[in-house]
Amino acid sequence: TVLVVDFGAQYAQLIARRVREARVYSEIVPSTMPAAEILAKNPKAIILSGGPSSVYAEGAPSIDRELFEAGVPVLGICYGFQLMATTLGGTVDNTGSREYGRTELTVSKPSSTLFEGTPGAQQVWMSHGDACSAAPKGFTVTASTDLVPVAAFEDDGRKLYGIQHHPEVMHSTHGQQVLEHFLYRGAGLSPAWTTESIVDEQVAAIRAQVGSRRAICGLSGGVDSAVAAALVQRAIGDQLTCVYVDHGLMRKGETEQVEKDFVAATGVQLKVVDAADRFINALAGVSDPEQKRKIIGREFIRVFEQAQAEIVAEAPSDEPVAFLVQGTLYPDVVESGGGTGAANIKSHHNVGGLPEDLEFELVEPLRKLFKDEVRMVGQELGLPDEIVQRQPFPGPGLGIRIVGEVTRERLDLLREADAIAREELTAAGLDRDIWQCPVVLLADVRSVGVQGDARTYGHPVVLRPVSSEDAMTADWSRLPYHVLARISTRITNEVAEINRVTLDVTSKPPGTIEWE
Ligand code: XMP
């Protein structure tokens, strides 16, 4: 394991991802963790991340010297580089001049461990105020910029390396190479962490955890729960039962996809509960978005509990159903403090958010993985692209994409319009460019149109294509006009009652991605 010590800001996760892209397993630890504890984890290498502080700011995070003296290779990046410099006796000046953004780095020692084989002048991404003016004793300066005399240094004997720039961002053109040099040449690691090895390791861990007992998993049709279920199925076979609650708010073809493709690919034991009537009845007369969400969440839990009781009744066994499989991902784990979090089921605003009094032990085979790694594991397990590459879809489904009351007829209209938009976006090869494209039915709005010389009085739909990294912020996607035109023509021609297609050009913030 390579440990990335997180000094704040957003950099640590990105570094951890880049290390993993180099096929070396990495984990993030907070900078408040004492050096002894970090070293006790037996890391093969340590990377100190960048952070928002100045090493001179009051209360700025620091680091025990011990970390550099244990013989573990260390790479300091940006703030981590400056900490390394000051901790080991170098000089960092509070120059007041900031270097920010694209900068040219001049490599002064081309044969250095980190820079060998990279250009003598290369573009890097900088973001710092203070600057290192003298390297600690024993270190060789390996690069500089116009403003910073010491932009990189290394002590190959002690396996200590530092760079002022951010190798983890795309704008550092040789960043990945520099990181890999640290990992392979500096720390002597090899690229052994592969998707295959992840699967093997997780399968073994799940078997050890579950033993001969039974587990259930709520499938939502989304990537995370599908991959988690497939992994657990690979590990314990029929000791796992998946429950898929069809709440009638699914998109066209979704339930079939789970029923057929997912089962075909995994051989999983699946219980599909058709609860459409129940949900649609419960939603009758309700227009308020929060109330809709609450109703959907509540009904989901009831149906799930009932399904669980049925599973126990249908297949009596001495082995209790003791485990609940969840598709928790690494970013959630890091953000909630990285604890082992034994039994706390986080109640996201998710239909899958199960009540806390369900007495299960959690199986979370994805809790060390980033989303793109989850997709790779899904592929490795043989799941079809339609599942593995799916765009996010909210748990409450189309129920929160009908502005106004949710009825069967309205759901049917929206399902058709949504299917057309998805089909055209896929045909245009845009699925990977956009994050998702909700289609929203303005059910309480009517608009006048003309079709075949006759007046129509129908409903508008809104296309909401967005690009995003993590759904926290988003921008509206600049879809090509010809694609928009095709979607518009097809929806208005093929879906009676919809006579207008509009485009949402709001970023997030201020608009959320979904309309409700
Ligand atoms: P908003 O609308 O908050 O959405 O910008 C951000 C992302 O989350 C999805 N979303 C949900 N996902 N349960 C979910 O599982 C929900 O209740 C829910 N609400 C929104 C949304 O599709 C987008 O990707």
Boltz pocket constraint, residues with backbone or C-beta under 6 A from the ligand:
constraints:
  - pocket:
      binder: B
      contacts: [[A, 349], [A, 350], [A, 351], [A, 392], [A, 393], [A, 394], [A, 395], [A, 396], [A, 436], [A, 471], [A, 472], [A, 508], [A, 511], [A, 512], [A, 513], [A, 514], [A, 515]]
      max_distance: 6.0
